[in-house]
Amino acid sequence: FVRRPTAPVAILIGGWTASSGEFLAVAFIGRPRTALFGQDSAGYLTANEPFELSDGATMVLATAIAVDRRGIKTGDRLEPDYVVQQQPLDTKLEDDKTIVAAKEWVQRHAECRRN
């Protein structure tokens, strides 16, 4: 049960967003009032399957790619809707430009404004 299915959702991505994190972000792409913030993701947007070869070696092949809720295939990596310069790892949360941009975007929606 979702209390506010139309609430705005800001998704933060970057070079450290990989594999399952990318697939989670893909689940939100195409949802109304949803935006991605940050930098391009790592680019692990395939499902891989091992195949054993006749000589006993194993080859792992990409057998599926991520598809968003609209049925659109993802590219090599996810690109944010709002590109924000990467911050050093020791940046305080309140100073992180990606977090600040996402927070400002969410607060522009009426139901998220503080009175």
N, C-alpha and C positions, 0 to 999 in steps of 0.2 A: 504494500500500500504506500503510495507516494502522496504526501500531503499537498504539494504544489507542483504538479507535473509540468507547469509552464514557467517555473522559476528559472531565472538565468543561471547558467553554469559556465564557469571559467575553468578551462583545463590548462595546466602548466606543463609544457614539454620542453625538451632540450636534448643535447647530445647524450645525456645520461638516461634518457627515456628510451628503453630498448625492449624488444620482444613483448613480453606480457604487458608491460606498461604502454607500449604502442598499440597493442590490440585493445586495451581498455579505452584509450583515447579514441580509437576508430569507432568504438561502440557509440560514442557521443557525436561523431561527425554526422551532420545532416539533421541533427535535432534542432528544432527552433530555439532561438535565444541561447545558443551555445557558441563559444569561441575558444580557440586555442591561442595561447600566449607563450612567447619565449623564442626558442631557436629550433631549427630542424631537429628531428629526432634521429636516433642512431641508425635506423634503416634495417631493422630485423623484422620485416613484415611478411614473412613467409612461414608456412608450416613445412617442416622437413620430415622426411621418412627415410629410414635406413633400408638399403637393399643389399643382401649378401650376394657376392659374386661367386662364380664357380671355383675360383682359386682360394676362397675363404676370406678374401678381403671384403670390406663393407664400404659401399658408396652411399653417401647421404645426399638426397636430392630434394630440392624445393618442389613440393607437390601441390601447394595451394598458396594463394595470396590473400591478403586481407581485403575485405569488401565492406564498405560502410552501409548504413541502414537504407541508403537510396539505391544500393546495388552498384555503386561506383567503385572500381578497383583503385586501391591506393598505389602510389608511385613507389619509388625506391625508399623514400622516407617521408614522414609527415612534415608538412610545412605549417607553421602557425599562421593564424589569421592576423595576428598582431605581433610583428617581429620586435623583440626587445633585446638590447645588447646583453650578452652574457656577463654575469657578475662573478667576481672571485668567490671561491668556495667558502671563505670566511666572512662573507657579507652578512650582516645582521638581517634577520627577516624583515624588520620594519624598513630597512634601507634597500631591500632587493627590488630592482626596477620591474622585474616580471611580476612579482607579487603586487607591487603598487599599481601597475597598469591593470592587472586583472581585477583588483579591488575597486579601482575607479570605474571600470567598465560595469561591474555588477551594480555598483551604487548609482549608476545613471538610470537604472530601471526603478520605476516608481515604488514598487512593493519592497524594494531593498533599501530605500532611503531612510535614514534615521530622522526622527522628528526633533 
